[in-house]
Amino acid sequence: MFLVNVHVRVKPEAVEDFKRIVIENARNSVMEAGIVRFDIIQQTDDPTRFILVEVYRSEEATIKHKQTEHYARWRDQAVGMMAEPRTSVRYNCLFPEETQWEYPQPMR
């Protein structure tokens, strides 16, 4: 299991539009075979800050994700909404095990 946390700071006037496009991207992303989870969290004391918590089956799945049409659409739309360039941190997952990360079946 491979995790990527993407940190995004959005311009205040773009928060609602950003939420719309990032949720659309996440909904499409969880349909990819190599993605186990794709969570979006918004900071409570600063609603312009988001973290995308992406859980992949492998590092190769991260590469395939960035080749999808929905990722390219999100990337191109989001760049103008960002107050600064996004950053990411990569992790290897030690726990939980892969089967414990799965979304319940109805979400897929």
N, C-alpha and C positions, 0 to 999 in steps of 0.2 A: 504494500500500500504506500502511496506517495501523496503527500498533501502540499498544496500551495495556498498560502494566504496572501491575497492581493489587497493592498491598502490603497484606498481611493479617497481623495478629498475633492468634493464637487463645489462648484460655484453656488452660492446661496440661491440664486434665481433659477438654477437648473436642477435642484434636488428632486422635484416631482417628475420631471422628464427623465432624469437619470434612473429613478426607481422603476419607472415603466420599462425602459429598455433593458435594464439589468435583470429584471424579473423575466422578461421575454427570453433573454439569452440563457438564463438558468433553466427555464422550462425546457428549452431545446437541448441544453447540455446534458440534463439527466437522462435523455433518451439515447445518448451515446453509450455504446457497449463498454467503453473503457472508463466511464465516470461512475463512481459509486454515490457520491453526494456533491451537491453544489449549493451551498448555503450562502445567503446574503444577510449580513447583519449591519445595522445602522447604530451608530453611537448615540446614546441617550442624551448626553449633555452637549453634544455638538452634532446636530443632524446632517451636517455636510460631510461627515466622515463615515465611510463604509469599509467593511472587510468582506471579501468574497472568500469563503472557505471551500476550497475545491479538493475533493478526494478522488484520486485516480487509482486504477488497478496497477498501473506501471508508469514509468517515466515516458515510455513510448506513447501512451494514451494522451499525455499533455501535448505532444507534438501533433497528433492527429486532431485533437480539439482545436488547435490554432489553425488548422486547415479547413475548418468547416465554414459554410456560408454564414451561419448565424453568428459565429464568433467575429468574423470579418465585419459584418454589419454592425454589431455592438461596438467593436473597436473604433470603427470610423465615426459612428454617432457620438460615442462617449468622449472622445478626445477633446472636443470643443466645450464639453461641459465641465471638464476637470479644472480645478484651481491650480493644480500642480501635477507633474507626471506621476502616474501610479507606480507603486513599488510592490515587489513580491518577495516572499521568503518561502523557501522550499524545505520540506520536512519529510523524514521517513517515519511512518506510523509504527509504533511499538505496541500500542493497545488503544482501542479494541481490535480484535481480529476482523478480517475482511467481512465476514457474514454479519457481524454486529453493526456495520455501518449502513447496511441496506435500507433504503426507503421502504415503507410498506407498499405492497403491490399496487394499490389503487393510484398512487402518484405517478406510476410509470405509464 
